[in-house]
Amino acid sequence: MLDKLEAIHSRYLDIEENMNKPDVMADMKRYVKLNKDYKDLQPIIAAYKEYKNIIENIENARELLNTEKDDDFREMAKEELNALIARKDQMEEDVRLMLIPSDPQDNKNAIVEIRAGAGGDEASIFAGDLYRMYIKFFEKKGWKVELVDFTEGTAGGYKEVVLNVSGEAVYGQMKYESGVHRVQRVPQTETQGRVHTSAASVVVLPEAEEFDVDLKVSDIRKDTFCSSGPGGQSVNTTYSAIRLTHIPTGIVVSCQDQKSQIKNLEKAMVVLRTRLFELEYSKYLDEISSKRKTMVSTGDRSAKIRTYNYPQSRVTDHRINYTMYNLAVFMDGDLQDILDALQLAENAERLKEAIG
């Protein structure tokens, strides 16, 4: 354990030295990367210093036991040694978890896309329910949410809605929501009172930073159009909405939330960078999905991850066989327990990978 921590400490000092070099400071992309690595290592370095100090104190306590003749002093040294050994064992468990290789994107903001799936109007209504559920969860977390683009359903809800969510480690929490969400209930559009199954898909992407993607302006075609509101009415008569087409890949991104064309362009560029970054990132997701049986946070977005059963007030997450019977509370944004359980399952798998 100490050897591993010594190697990490050595890496930490190397980064610190490199960050102060003029040629590194002049290369912004490299400097930003080193600065991130430096910050990511700080908790492990703090644990390393504490662990090293505990080991030194254990050696001192043992030496005192070997040399001290006074019974009272020996008893005090014995008590201190037992407490230090217990703390050392706990520290080793904590450090082992800290050494699990984390997803390099976990600390990023996220783009969240919700789309109606099979089930017609009811699927759009359910997509709208998921949208409201997430908005309430984001409010509880204190995260900032920006609506990027949306298409409303004909009977309510959304055919598609795209959000930009920013805050502390948003992607690290929200990545578990990627997949197909299935609802079982009597639809608002159904007169016979039969339980109907429909679905909506959620895609969560780590927001790409400017340094993550080499995006050339010459590769982008920009079109403007009028923003539309409920019922297809024009919200304004100015061409403030933006549609960007990335010519090499054919990726199309729209943003119509802001009245300002400049602000819509900024938001659309963030989403376009993220979609381009996803092309590379999906290779990483495919790689980890082949290793992890529970498919927690993988690239398989066609997988049915969760069922919302209204007649039984039940929510079931199929990846970890997690079931709760308080659907109303869950739909009110109370997602933290299930996200914590998913994170625990993923950490257990990462620990297995690290050991194996």
Secondary structure, DSSP 4 states (H G I P E B T S, - for coil): -HHHHHHHHHHHHHHHHHHTSHHHHH-HHHHHHHHHHHHHHHHHHHHHHHHHHHHHHHHHHHHHHHH---HHHHHHHHHHHHHHHHHHHHHHHHHHHHTSPPPTTTTS-EEEEEEE-SSTHHHHHHHHHHHHHHHHHHHHHT-EEEEEEEEE-TTSSEEEEEEEEESTTHHHHHGGG-EEEEEEE--TT-SS---EEEEEEEEEEEPPPTTT----GGGEEEEEE--B-GGG-BS-SS--EEEEEETTTTEEEEE-SSSSHHHHHHHHHHHHHHHHHHHHHHHHHHHHHTT-TT-TT-S-TTSEEEEEETTTTEEEETTTTEEES-HHHHHTT--HHHHHHHHHHHHHHHHHHHH-
